[in-house]
Amino acid sequence: MSPPGRREDRPAGPRFGRRRLLSSLGAAGLVGLAGCTSLVDDGYDRNQAAFDPEIRPYDETYPVGDELTMFRRGTRRLGYFPEASVPDAVEVEWSAPINELGHTAAKSSPRPTPDGETLIVPDDTGRVHAFAPDGENRWTVRTGAGDSLGFHGTPTVVDGTAYVGGYDGAMYALDVETGEYVWKTTRWQLGGAIAIGSSPAYWDGVLYFVAEYNYPGMDPSGTMWALDAGTGRPLWYDDRPWGMPHPSPAIDPATERMIIGSNDGVCYCWEFPSLEFAWSFETGAEIKGTIPTYEGGAFVGSWDGHFRRLDLEDGSLEWSFETGAITMSNPGIDPDAGVVYVGSDDRNVHALDADSGERLWSRNVHGHVIGSLNVTPECVLVGSYDARLYCLEKDTGAVRWTVEGIGHATSEAVPHDGRIFYAERADLSGYWADDEETVVEEPGRVYGLRPA
């Protein structure tokens, strides 16, 4: 791989084969297939109204209102919960078995519905569960994703519909009240996608996410999609990404940019909402974490052992912090303090000045950190490979409390109405050994915590 840095575009190489595949297998009416970008349907308005950052400050998710909730609390993917109160001590109020597979991606995060009355929880066996906040199971639906690796993305919930992508290559739209299908894409609608680990971003009736591909004779690759949220109809795609990407896209209101990372080690950035390609930046290894945006910057962790801030406008490098180990967590940002929190395989959570990259503190959490860090007015919530959820004091990194579970804690911990919800992997034996059978010692669980 060439030295890390900004790239104008990716080489075309053998990608014509996959572009032809998308053309032949995608929705009818593909137009403008030159290059890597295409409008699939004329229903996408490239001139739709963009953001107004003056009425959408950092302490509010987008869009303002009660009809939407999504992964990392909004399109900027900050993981910032300015109104959450975290108690001095917690206890497990309830838990339920969910995850059972050994796939090493982070697990889906519980997502409260906009009204707060229901918790939507996908799992890695292809089921989607609906719980009341007190743990009552309202419904469970088994989907076609159970034939592969289930779900690892987190639902976006809009107007009573939950949208989540599966490792069967389908995007699902489920009715929040009943779990019934509103719609489901076929594999061929998305050009033969084999997996969607990306949590969709939502803007003005459109879902944005990246899908994964791997066909004989083609390198592992990805495609960025825009789908009509009401029907599941593809509207636009860009097949630039390589390496089977699964981070979730971030959409930044102030700079009007949309950005993802990919397993090829490259950040891809588009103008938004026009979806004209803007720039790319190549790191030294895989990018598996979702990239938050703040004050004109994009914050990127890489398997090359560095955490970077890039200029969203042109993709130039603003600073780099060396963790010395694989860095794939989803960083959390406190926009009031101007601090970004990131975890790494070095077993630490690092608090960095968002403007300069200066380290403010580091805290050992005794295990790899590959999931999401969420930020409240006082604390940082983070799961660890040591099977514990940690609550760290935001200003010092001191441990306020921990909760011990069964498997690696890799979902985001979501504070909501006095409770905290998170999910974990199963406790497995033999999974990392080539000559042993994988045994589920105990399924992973979803937890509801309350003040002790």
C-alpha beads as a LAMMPS data file, in Angstrom:
LAMMPS data file: protein, C-alpha beads

452 atoms
451 bonds

1 atom types
1 bond types

-500.0 500.0 xlo xhi
-500.0 500.0 ylo yhi
-500.0 500.0 zlo zhi

Masses

1 110.0

Atoms # bond

1 1 1 0.000 0.000 0.000
2 1 1 1.271 3.458 -0.790
3 1 1 2.152 5.831 2.075
4 1 1 -0.855 7.173 3.982
5 1 1 -2.264 10.371 2.580
6 1 1 -4.920 12.107 0.542
7 1 1 -5.967 10.476 -2.711
8 1 1 -7.949 12.065 -5.490
9 1 1 -9.645 8.786 -6.438
10 1 1 -9.174 5.033 -6.516
11 1 1 -7.762 3.290 -9.577
12 1 1 -10.302 1.762 -11.932
13 1 1 -8.403 -1.528 -12.433
14 1 1 -10.719 -4.560 -12.812
15 1 1 -13.721 -2.791 -11.316
16 1 1 -15.535 -2.726 -14.647
17 1 1 -16.625 -6.304 -13.943
18 1 1 -18.445 -5.341 -10.777
19 1 1 -19.843 -2.209 -12.369
20 1 1 -21.296 -4.421 -15.094
21 1 1 -22.697 -6.715 -12.371
22 1 1 -24.408 -3.804 -10.664
23 1 1 -25.800 -2.689 -13.985
24 1 1 -27.205 -6.092 -14.852
25 1 1 -28.467 -7.128 -11.425
26 1 1 -29.593 -3.835 -9.928
27 1 1 -32.949 -2.124 -10.266
28 1 1 -34.270 -1.415 -13.734
29 1 1 -33.556 1.927 -15.319
30 1 1 -29.875 2.421 -14.449
31 1 1 -28.561 5.564 -16.072
32 1 1 -25.248 7.419 -16.230
33 1 1 -23.058 4.399 -15.506
34 1 1 -19.860 6.115 -16.631
35 1 1 -17.306 6.155 -13.831
36 1 1 -18.264 4.678 -10.476
37 1 1 -21.360 6.687 -9.638
38 1 1 -24.889 6.228 -10.903
39 1 1 -28.401 7.445 -10.377
40 1 1 -30.512 4.302 -10.306
41 1 1 -33.819 6.155 -10.224
42 1 1 -34.833 9.733 -10.899
43 1 1 -36.449 9.909 -7.443
44 1 1 -33.264 11.231 -5.832
45 1 1 -33.127 15.020 -5.799
46 1 1 -29.491 16.152 -5.909
47 1 1 -30.651 19.705 -5.184
48 1 1 -32.739 18.880 -2.122
49 1 1 -32.541 21.260 0.813
50 1 1 -29.277 20.907 2.706
51 1 1 -28.722 21.347 6.435
52 1 1 -29.045 24.597 8.331
53 1 1 -26.431 24.262 11.107
54 1 1 -27.792 27.327 12.873
55 1 1 -30.903 25.431 13.921
56 1 1 -29.177 22.098 14.501
57 1 1 -26.490 22.648 17.133
58 1 1 -24.280 19.885 18.492
59 1 1 -26.462 19.204 21.513
60 1 1 -29.289 18.089 19.201
61 1 1 -29.379 15.129 16.914
62 1 1 -30.630 15.518 13.350
63 1 1 -33.387 15.929 12.570
64 1 1 -34.880 17.880 15.409
65 1 1 -38.140 16.340 16.577
66 1 1 -39.553 13.154 17.991
67 1 1 -39.777 11.000 14.886
68 1 1 -36.204 9.683 14.474
69 1 1 -33.473 7.873 16.365
70 1 1 -30.262 6.358 14.971
71 1 1 -26.853 4.856 15.783
72 1 1 -24.476 7.266 17.582
73 1 1 -27.394 9.676 18.131
74 1 1 -27.496 11.438 14.798
75 1 1 -25.926 11.873 11.395
76 1 1 -22.695 13.319 12.828
77 1 1 -22.209 10.071 14.796
78 1 1 -20.911 11.889 17.875
79 1 1 -22.184 9.418 20.467
80 1 1 -23.066 12.460 22.584
81 1 1 -25.986 12.409 25.056
82 1 1 -26.088 15.897 26.608
83 1 1 -29.174 15.305 28.757
84 1 1 -28.260 11.870 30.109
85 1 1 -27.713 11.422 33.810
86 1 1 -25.462 8.523 34.845
87 1 1 -25.849 7.292 38.464
88 1 1 -22.988 6.817 40.912
89 1 1 -23.679 3.080 40.937
90 1 1 -25.808 0.706 38.838
91 1 1 -27.245 -2.783 38.957
92 1 1 -28.610 -5.137 36.320
93 1 1 -32.388 -4.670 36.264
94 1 1 -32.887 -7.257 33.507
95 1 1 -31.094 -9.181 30.795
96 1 1 -32.071 -11.513 27.953
97 1 1 -30.041 -13.984 25.833
98 1 1 -29.392 -12.863 22.255
99 1 1 -26.012 -13.323 20.496
100 1 1 -24.626 -16.816 19.870
101 1 1 -22.057 -16.570 17.042
102 1 1 -18.317 -16.000 17.046
103 1 1 -18.029 -13.436 14.248
104 1 1 -15.594 -10.865 15.620
105 1 1 -17.361 -7.727 14.419
106 1 1 -18.895 -5.532 17.113
107 1 1 -22.473 -6.496 17.959
108 1 1 -25.624 -4.505 17.183
109 1 1 -26.486 -1.843 19.728
110 1 1 -29.916 -1.577 21.384
111 1 1 -31.841 1.347 19.913
112 1 1 -34.692 3.038 21.797
113 1 1 -37.576 4.172 19.609
114 1 1 -38.229 7.925 19.411
115 1 1 -41.042 7.722 21.979
116 1 1 -38.831 5.716 24.346
117 1 1 -41.445 2.990 24.772
118 1 1 -39.626 0.226 22.876
119 1 1 -36.065 -1.029 22.548
120 1 1 -35.156 -2.608 19.175
121 1 1 -32.323 -5.161 19.467
122 1 1 -31.024 -7.166 16.466
123 1 1 -28.739 -10.142 17.146
124 1 1 -26.146 -12.231 15.317
125 1 1 -28.531 -15.178 14.789
126 1 1 -30.760 -13.147 12.458
127 1 1 -33.431 -12.303 15.001
128 1 1 -34.751 -8.849 15.844
129 1 1 -36.240 -8.335 19.307
130 1 1 -38.465 -5.637 20.747
131 1 1 -38.285 -5.080 24.520
132 1 1 -40.031 -2.668 26.816
133 1 1 -37.560 -0.532 28.803
134 1 1 -38.226 -2.760 31.844
135 1 1 -37.255 -5.896 29.879
136 1 1 -40.639 -7.266 28.798
137 1 1 -40.299 -8.977 25.425
138 1 1 -42.892 -7.559 23.039
139 1 1 -41.956 -9.527 19.942
140 1 1 -39.131 -11.431 18.287
141 1 1 -38.850 -11.892 14.520
142 1 1 -36.540 -14.373 12.824
143 1 1 -35.278 -13.086 9.456
144 1 1 -33.346 -14.463 6.499
145 1 1 -30.156 -13.015 7.969
146 1 1 -30.048 -16.032 10.289
147 1 1 -28.689 -18.102 7.407
148 1 1 -25.467 -16.053 7.491
149 1 1 -24.047 -13.994 10.372
150 1 1 -27.219 -12.240 11.436
151 1 1 -27.136 -8.546 12.248
152 1 1 -24.246 -6.356 13.386
153 1 1 -25.560 -2.936 12.406
154 1 1 -27.852 -0.857 14.608
155 1 1 -31.393 0.085 13.542
156 1 1 -32.457 3.537 12.463
157 1 1 -36.058 4.147 13.574
158 1 1 -38.226 6.651 11.696
159 1 1 -41.988 7.165 12.040
160 1 1 -42.653 3.706 13.452
161 1 1 -40.339 1.778 11.110
162 1 1 -36.983 0.233 12.072
163 1 1 -34.363 -0.057 9.294
164 1 1 -31.449 -2.483 9.708
165 1 1 -29.094 -4.255 7.303
166 1 1 -28.243 -7.962 7.586
167 1 1 -25.285 -10.171 6.754
168 1 1 -27.469 -11.744 4.088
169 1 1 -27.056 -8.575 1.988
170 1 1 -30.606 -7.301 2.585
171 1 1 -31.902 -4.085 4.131
172 1 1 -34.938 -4.732 6.324
173 1 1 -37.759 -2.332 7.212
174 1 1 -39.771 -3.631 10.190
175 1 1 -42.906 -2.266 11.841
176 1 1 -41.952 -1.242 15.387
177 1 1 -45.323 -2.248 16.869
178 1 1 -45.537 -5.739 15.393
179 1 1 -42.164 -6.726 13.889
180 1 1 -43.841 -7.370 10.541
181 1 1 -41.977 -6.572 7.335
182 1 1 -42.737 -3.194 5.787
183 1 1 -40.313 -4.097 3.004
184 1 1 -37.075 -5.998 2.430
185 1 1 -34.608 -5.580 -0.407
186 1 1 -33.627 -8.614 -2.420
187 1 1 -29.964 -9.429 -2.795
188 1 1 -30.123 -8.516 -6.474
189 1 1 -31.717 -5.112 -5.900
190 1 1 -28.384 -4.150 -4.370
191 1 1 -26.265 -5.715 -7.120
192 1 1 -25.607 -9.014 -5.368
193 1 1 -24.588 -7.662 -1.960
194 1 1 -23.547 -10.383 0.487
195 1 1 -23.626 -8.332 3.710
196 1 1 -24.660 -5.009 5.242
197 1 1 -22.936 -4.249 8.541
198 1 1 -23.438 -0.506 8.138
199 1 1 -26.052 1.300 10.251
200 1 1 -28.068 3.527 7.900
201 1 1 -28.048 7.301 8.119
202 1 1 -31.374 8.994 7.365
203 1 1 -32.066 12.330 5.733
204 1 1 -35.270 13.604 4.154
205 1 1 -36.815 10.232 3.291
206 1 1 -33.561 8.576 2.143
207 1 1 -31.365 5.901 3.789
208 1 1 -27.581 5.974 3.217
209 1 1 -25.390 2.927 3.926
210 1 1 -22.579 0.816 2.505
211 1 1 -22.905 -2.837 1.392
212 1 1 -20.266 -5.558 0.975
213 1 1 -19.427 -7.734 -2.052
214 1 1 -17.146 -10.695 -2.727
215 1 1 -17.458 -12.596 -6.010
216 1 1 -15.113 -15.116 -7.659
217 1 1 -12.631 -13.284 -9.819
218 1 1 -13.281 -9.939 -8.090
219 1 1 -11.545 -8.383 -5.151
220 1 1 -13.617 -7.870 -1.983
221 1 1 -15.373 -4.575 -2.428
222 1 1 -18.226 -2.297 -1.365
223 1 1 -20.852 0.081 -2.658
224 1 1 -22.374 3.182 -1.078
225 1 1 -26.160 3.228 -1.544
226 1 1 -29.058 5.645 -1.207
227 1 1 -32.486 3.976 -0.814
228 1 1 -35.995 5.382 -0.635
229 1 1 -36.996 4.813 3.006
230 1 1 -40.658 4.392 2.116
231 1 1 -40.230 1.656 -0.477
232 1 1 -36.665 0.308 -0.341
233 1 1 -36.144 1.380 -3.959
234 1 1 -32.483 2.099 -4.837
235 1 1 -31.932 5.720 -5.858
236 1 1 -28.145 6.080 -6.212
237 1 1 -24.901 4.181 -5.711
238 1 1 -21.128 4.665 -5.834
239 1 1 -18.905 1.580 -6.100
240 1 1 -15.555 3.199 -5.294
241 1 1 -14.933 1.468 -1.913
242 1 1 -12.908 -1.746 -1.763
243 1 1 -12.288 -4.267 0.970
244 1 1 -15.869 -5.157 2.026
245 1 1 -16.566 -2.008 4.104
246 1 1 -19.027 -1.957 6.975
247 1 1 -18.636 1.329 8.916
248 1 1 -21.694 3.560 9.051
249 1 1 -21.746 6.796 7.057
250 1 1 -21.636 10.156 8.815
251 1 1 -23.325 13.226 7.319
252 1 1 -22.023 16.603 8.481
253 1 1 -24.350 19.623 8.321
254 1 1 -21.835 22.466 8.466
255 1 1 -19.525 21.262 5.680
256 1 1 -22.218 19.397 3.708
257 1 1 -20.133 16.226 3.486
258 1 1 -20.866 12.490 3.798
259 1 1 -17.995 10.189 4.796
260 1 1 -17.266 6.498 5.342
261 1 1 -14.187 4.370 5.994
262 1 1 -13.428 0.998 4.413
263 1 1 -11.402 -2.173 4.904
264 1 1 -9.109 -0.989 2.117
265 1 1 -7.776 1.647 4.528
266 1 1 -9.363 4.543 2.661
267 1 1 -11.809 7.266 3.740
268 1 1 -14.299 8.208 1.020
269 1 1 -16.067 11.560 1.108
270 1 1 -18.942 12.956 -0.964
271 1 1 -20.568 16.353 -1.169
272 1 1 -24.014 16.305 0.410
273 1 1 -26.749 16.272 -0.678
274 1 1 -25.500 16.384 -4.294
275 1 1 -23.483 13.131 -3.784
276 1 1 -20.709 14.387 -6.043
277 1 1 -17.458 12.691 -5.016
278 1 1 -15.203 15.066 -3.039
279 1 1 -11.991 13.303 -1.964
280 1 1 -10.367 10.191 -0.492
281 1 1 -7.614 9.682 2.078
282 1 1 -5.550 6.512 2.444
283 1 1 -4.322 5.284 5.833
284 1 1 -1.939 2.381 6.314
285 1 1 -4.499 -0.347 7.082
286 1 1 -8.178 -1.183 7.523
287 1 1 -10.724 1.371 8.736
288 1 1 -13.519 -0.436 10.570
289 1 1 -14.921 2.261 12.857
290 1 1 -17.619 4.794 12.103
291 1 1 -16.154 8.291 11.622
292 1 1 -17.683 11.122 13.695
293 1 1 -17.588 14.710 12.436
294 1 1 -17.068 17.872 14.486
295 1 1 -16.092 21.492 13.719
296 1 1 -15.050 20.719 10.143
297 1 1 -13.070 17.610 11.093
298 1 1 -13.458 13.851 10.562
299 1 1 -11.962 11.559 13.228
300 1 1 -10.565 8.316 11.809
301 1 1 -9.142 5.262 13.568
302 1 1 -7.099 2.743 11.568
303 1 1 -5.558 -0.670 12.028
304 1 1 -2.212 1.003 11.309
305 1 1 -2.102 2.125 14.973
306 1 1 -3.034 5.768 14.390
307 1 1 -6.026 7.962 15.084
308 1 1 -6.337 10.961 12.773
309 1 1 -8.267 14.157 12.266
310 1 1 -8.924 15.039 8.625
311 1 1 -10.258 18.269 7.168
312 1 1 -13.744 17.479 5.877
313 1 1 -13.490 20.131 3.192
314 1 1 -10.514 18.700 1.290
315 1 1 -9.313 15.552 3.111
316 1 1 -6.013 17.000 4.319
317 1 1 -4.421 15.605 7.500
318 1 1 -4.733 17.940 10.504
319 1 1 -3.165 15.750 13.196
320 1 1 -2.344 12.139 14.024
321 1 1 -2.199 10.381 17.412
322 1 1 -0.299 7.093 17.686
323 1 1 -1.988 4.377 19.737
324 1 1 0.533 1.765 18.642
325 1 1 -2.206 -0.846 18.187
326 1 1 -5.228 -1.609 16.030
327 1 1 -7.745 1.221 16.445
328 1 1 -11.266 0.387 15.300
329 1 1 -13.627 1.735 17.960
330 1 1 -16.321 4.294 17.206
331 1 1 -15.032 7.461 18.927
332 1 1 -17.249 9.626 21.109
333 1 1 -17.007 13.421 21.055
334 1 1 -18.005 15.991 23.653
335 1 1 -18.622 19.083 21.496
336 1 1 -19.009 21.352 24.526
337 1 1 -15.538 20.499 25.849
338 1 1 -13.916 19.889 22.441
339 1 1 -12.658 16.443 23.504
340 1 1 -12.680 13.174 21.532
341 1 1 -12.548 9.779 23.284
342 1 1 -11.244 6.721 21.441
343 1 1 -10.436 3.127 22.413
344 1 1 -7.861 0.769 20.944
345 1 1 -6.378 -2.710 21.061
346 1 1 -3.794 -1.181 23.394
347 1 1 -6.509 -1.706 26.077
348 1 1 -6.805 2.005 26.730
349 1 1 -9.355 4.732 26.339
350 1 1 -7.631 7.958 25.276
351 1 1 -9.056 11.449 25.771
352 1 1 -7.657 13.848 23.161
353 1 1 -8.083 17.540 22.488
354 1 1 -10.172 17.600 19.316
355 1 1 -8.360 20.633 17.886
356 1 1 -4.769 19.586 18.481
357 1 1 -4.748 15.829 19.159
358 1 1 -2.991 16.418 22.481
359 1 1 -3.556 13.571 24.929
360 1 1 -5.412 14.672 28.055
361 1 1 -5.532 11.275 29.770
362 1 1 -5.534 7.540 29.112
363 1 1 -7.237 4.790 31.106
364 1 1 -6.519 1.059 30.940
365 1 1 -9.763 -0.947 30.687
366 1 1 -8.031 -4.350 30.686
367 1 1 -9.180 -5.477 27.258
368 1 1 -9.405 -4.465 23.612
369 1 1 -11.914 -1.721 22.823
370 1 1 -13.602 -2.264 19.437
371 1 1 -17.121 -0.938 20.082
372 1 1 -18.593 2.521 20.620
373 1 1 -17.744 5.126 23.238
374 1 1 -20.695 7.254 24.344
375 1 1 -20.344 10.561 26.146
376 1 1 -22.634 12.136 28.755
377 1 1 -22.190 15.399 30.699
378 1 1 -20.097 13.598 33.350
379 1 1 -19.024 10.217 31.988
380 1 1 -17.742 8.102 29.129
381 1 1 -19.437 4.713 28.681
382 1 1 -17.297 2.031 27.019
383 1 1 -17.292 -1.748 26.733
384 1 1 -14.152 -3.878 26.912
385 1 1 -12.934 -7.325 25.877
386 1 1 -12.660 -8.103 29.589
387 1 1 -16.483 -8.571 29.529
388 1 1 -17.101 -5.389 31.488
389 1 1 -18.899 -2.152 30.759
390 1 1 -16.955 0.803 32.173
391 1 1 -18.203 4.178 33.291
392 1 1 -15.258 6.614 33.290
393 1 1 -15.215 10.123 34.709
394 1 1 -15.046 12.338 31.653
395 1 1 -12.506 14.833 33.008
396 1 1 -10.012 12.397 34.557
397 1 1 -10.657 8.884 33.251
398 1 1 -11.179 7.567 36.776
399 1 1 -13.452 4.500 36.948
400 1 1 -16.828 5.368 38.467
401 1 1 -18.200 1.825 38.176
402 1 1 -18.079 -1.352 36.096
403 1 1 -20.623 -4.050 35.250
404 1 1 -19.374 -7.560 34.517
405 1 1 -21.124 -9.609 31.840
406 1 1 -20.529 -12.861 29.997
407 1 1 -18.764 -12.022 26.724
408 1 1 -16.881 -9.145 25.122
409 1 1 -18.873 -5.919 25.521
410 1 1 -18.829 -4.480 22.001
411 1 1 -22.113 -2.615 21.453
412 1 1 -22.573 1.011 22.391
413 1 1 -24.029 1.601 25.860
414 1 1 -27.108 3.782 25.398
415 1 1 -28.327 5.967 28.274
416 1 1 -32.066 6.527 28.124
417 1 1 -34.571 7.804 30.680
418 1 1 -32.556 6.782 33.736
419 1 1 -31.489 3.390 32.355
420 1 1 -28.466 2.196 30.346
421 1 1 -28.755 -0.505 27.660
422 1 1 -25.992 -2.503 25.980
423 1 1 -25.262 -5.883 24.359
424 1 1 -22.331 -8.315 24.308
425 1 1 -20.890 -11.294 22.475
426 1 1 -21.444 -14.897 23.492
427 1 1 -18.980 -16.780 25.683
428 1 1 -17.388 -19.179 23.186
429 1 1 -14.740 -21.858 23.419
430 1 1 -12.709 -23.144 20.493
431 1 1 -13.546 -20.254 18.183
432 1 1 -9.979 -19.014 17.812
433 1 1 -8.447 -22.503 17.495
434 1 1 -8.068 -24.029 14.029
435 1 1 -8.490 -27.626 15.202
436 1 1 -11.317 -27.213 17.732
437 1 1 -15.061 -27.084 17.415
438 1 1 -16.663 -23.804 18.443
439 1 1 -18.915 -24.284 21.460
440 1 1 -21.357 -21.697 22.814
441 1 1 -20.701 -21.872 26.539
442 1 1 -23.341 -19.222 27.182
443 1 1 -25.180 -16.822 24.837
444 1 1 -24.377 -13.133 25.009
445 1 1 -27.045 -10.939 26.517
446 1 1 -28.686 -7.566 26.226
447 1 1 -28.707 -5.679 29.533
448 1 1 -30.879 -3.043 31.108
449 1 1 -29.127 -1.225 33.982
450 1 1 -30.770 0.976 36.623
451 1 1 -29.453 3.045 39.542
452 1 1 -28.344 0.871 42.460

Bonds

1 1 1 2
2 1 2 3
3 1 3 4
4 1 4 5
5 1 5 6
6 1 6 7
7 1 7 8
8 1 8 9
9 1 9 10
10 1 10 11
11 1 11 12
12 1 12 13
13 1 13 14
14 1 14 15
15 1 15 16
16 1 16 17
17 1 17 18
18 1 18 19
19 1 19 20
20 1 20 21
21 1 21 22
22 1 22 23
23 1 23 24
24 1 24 25
25 1 25 26
26 1 26 27
27 1 27 28
28 1 28 29
29 1 29 30
30 1 30 31
31 1 31 32
32 1 32 33
33 1 33 34
34 1 34 35
35 1 35 36
36 1 36 37
37 1 37 38
38 1 38 39
39 1 39 40
40 1 40 41
41 1 41 42
42 1 42 43
43 1 43 44
44 1 44 45
45 1 45 46
46 1 46 47
47 1 47 48
48 1 48 49
49 1 49 50
50 1 50 51
51 1 51 52
52 1 52 53
53 1 53 54
54 1 54 55
55 1 55 56
56 1 56 57
57 1 57 58
58 1 58 59
59 1 59 60
60 1 60 61
61 1 61 62
62 1 62 63
63 1 63 64
64 1 64 65
65 1 65 66
66 1 66 67
67 1 67 68
68 1 68 69
69 1 69 70
70 1 70 71
71 1 71 72
72 1 72 73
73 1 73 74
74 1 74 75
75 1 75 76
76 1 76 77
77 1 77 78
78 1 78 79
79 1 79 80
80 1 80 81
81 1 81 82
82 1 82 83
83 1 83 84
84 1 84 85
85 1 85 86
86 1 86 87
87 1 87 88
88 1 88 89
89 1 89 90
90 1 90 91
91 1 91 92
92 1 92 93
93 1 93 94
94 1 94 95
95 1 95 96
96 1 96 97
97 1 97 98
98 1 98 99
99 1 99 100
100 1 100 101
101 1 101 102
102 1 102 103
103 1 103 104
104 1 104 105
105 1 105 106
106 1 106 107
107 1 107 108
108 1 108 109
109 1 109 110
110 1 110 111
111 1 111 112
112 1 112 113
113 1 113 114
114 1 114 115
115 1 115 116
116 1 116 117
117 1 117 118
118 1 118 119
119 1 119 120
120 1 120 121
121 1 121 122
122 1 122 123
123 1 123 124
124 1 124 125
125 1 125 126
126 1 126 127
127 1 127 128
128 1 128 129
129 1 129 130
130 1 130 131
131 1 131 132
132 1 132 133
133 1 133 134
134 1 134 135
135 1 135 136
136 1 136 137
137 1 137 138
138 1 138 139
139 1 139 140
140 1 140 141
141 1 141 142
142 1 142 143
143 1 143 144
144 1 144 145
145 1 145 146
146 1 146 147
147 1 147 148
148 1 148 149
149 1 149 150
150 1 150 151
151 1 151 152
152 1 152 153
153 1 153 154
154 1 154 155
155 1 155 156
156 1 156 157
157 1 157 158
158 1 158 159
159 1 159 160
160 1 160 161
161 1 161 162
162 1 162 163
163 1 163 164
164 1 164 165
165 1 165 166
166 1 166 167
167 1 167 168
168 1 168 169
169 1 169 170
170 1 170 171
171 1 171 172
172 1 172 173
173 1 173 174
174 1 174 175
175 1 175 176
176 1 176 177
177 1 177 178
178 1 178 179
179 1 179 180
180 1 180 181
181 1 181 182
182 1 182 183
183 1 183 184
184 1 184 185
185 1 185 186
186 1 186 187
187 1 187 188
188 1 188 189
189 1 189 190
190 1 190 191
191 1 191 192
192 1 192 193
193 1 193 194
194 1 194 195
195 1 195 196
196 1 196 197
197 1 197 198
198 1 198 199
199 1 199 200
200 1 200 201
201 1 201 202
202 1 202 203
203 1 203 204
204 1 204 205
205 1 205 206
206 1 206 207
207 1 207 208
208 1 208 209
209 1 209 210
210 1 210 211
211 1 211 212
212 1 212 213
213 1 213 214
214 1 214 215
215 1 215 216
216 1 216 217
217 1 217 218
218 1 218 219
219 1 219 220
220 1 220 221
221 1 221 222
222 1 222 223
223 1 223 224
224 1 224 225
225 1 225 226
226 1 226 227
227 1 227 228
228 1 228 229
229 1 229 230
230 1 230 231
231 1 231 232
232 1 232 233
233 1 233 234
234 1 234 235
235 1 235 236
236 1 236 237
237 1 237 238
238 1 238 239
239 1 239 240
240 1 240 241
241 1 241 242
242 1 242 243
243 1 243 244
244 1 244 245
245 1 245 246
246 1 246 247
247 1 247 248
248 1 248 249
249 1 249 250
250 1 250 251
251 1 251 252
252 1 252 253
253 1 253 254
254 1 254 255
255 1 255 256
256 1 256 257
257 1 257 258
258 1 258 259
259 1 259 260
260 1 260 261
261 1 261 262
262 1 262 263
263 1 263 264
264 1 264 265
265 1 265 266
266 1 266 267
267 1 267 268
268 1 268 269
269 1 269 270
270 1 270 271
271 1 271 272
272 1 272 273
273 1 273 274
274 1 274 275
275 1 275 276
276 1 276 277
277 1 277 278
278 1 278 279
279 1 279 280
280 1 280 281
281 1 281 282
282 1 282 283
283 1 283 284
284 1 284 285
285 1 285 286
286 1 286 287
287 1 287 288
288 1 288 289
289 1 289 290
290 1 290 291
291 1 291 292
292 1 292 293
293 1 293 294
294 1 294 295
295 1 295 296
296 1 296 297
297 1 297 298
298 1 298 299
299 1 299 300
300 1 300 301
301 1 301 302
302 1 302 303
303 1 303 304
304 1 304 305
305 1 305 306
306 1 306 307
307 1 307 308
308 1 308 309
309 1 309 310
310 1 310 311
311 1 311 312
312 1 312 313
313 1 313 314
314 1 314 315
315 1 315 316
316 1 316 317
317 1 317 318
318 1 318 319
319 1 319 320
320 1 320 321
321 1 321 322
322 1 322 323
323 1 323 324
324 1 324 325
325 1 325 326
326 1 326 327
327 1 327 328
328 1 328 329
329 1 329 330
330 1 330 331
331 1 331 332
332 1 332 333
333 1 333 334
334 1 334 335
335 1 335 336
336 1 336 337
337 1 337 338
338 1 338 339
339 1 339 340
340 1 340 341
341 1 341 342
342 1 342 343
343 1 343 344
344 1 344 345
345 1 345 346
346 1 346 347
347 1 347 348
348 1 348 349
349 1 349 350
350 1 350 351
351 1 351 352
352 1 352 353
353 1 353 354
354 1 354 355
355 1 355 356
356 1 356 357
357 1 357 358
358 1 358 359
359 1 359 360
360 1 360 361
361 1 361 362
362 1 362 363
363 1 363 364
364 1 364 365
365 1 365 366
366 1 366 367
367 1 367 368
368 1 368 369
369 1 369 370
370 1 370 371
371 1 371 372
372 1 372 373
373 1 373 374
374 1 374 375
375 1 375 376
376 1 376 377
377 1 377 378
378 1 378 379
379 1 379 380
380 1 380 381
381 1 381 382
382 1 382 383
383 1 383 384
384 1 384 385
385 1 385 386
386 1 386 387
387 1 387 388
388 1 388 389
389 1 389 390
390 1 390 391
391 1 391 392
392 1 392 393
393 1 393 394
394 1 394 395
395 1 395 396
396 1 396 397
397 1 397 398
398 1 398 399
399 1 399 400
400 1 400 401
401 1 401 402
402 1 402 403
403 1 403 404
404 1 404 405
405 1 405 406
406 1 406 407
407 1 407 408
408 1 408 409
409 1 409 410
410 1 410 411
411 1 411 412
412 1 412 413
413 1 413 414
414 1 414 415
415 1 415 416
416 1 416 417
417 1 417 418
418 1 418 419
419 1 419 420
420 1 420 421
421 1 421 422
422 1 422 423
423 1 423 424
424 1 424 425
425 1 425 426
426 1 426 427
427 1 427 428
428 1 428 429
429 1 429 430
430 1 430 431
431 1 431 432
432 1 432 433
433 1 433 434
434 1 434 435
435 1 435 436
436 1 436 437
437 1 437 438
438 1 438 439
439 1 439 440
440 1 440 441
441 1 441 442
442 1 442 443
443 1 443 444
444 1 444 445
445 1 445 446
446 1 446 447
447 1 447 448
448 1 448 449
449 1 449 450
450 1 450 451
451 1 451 452
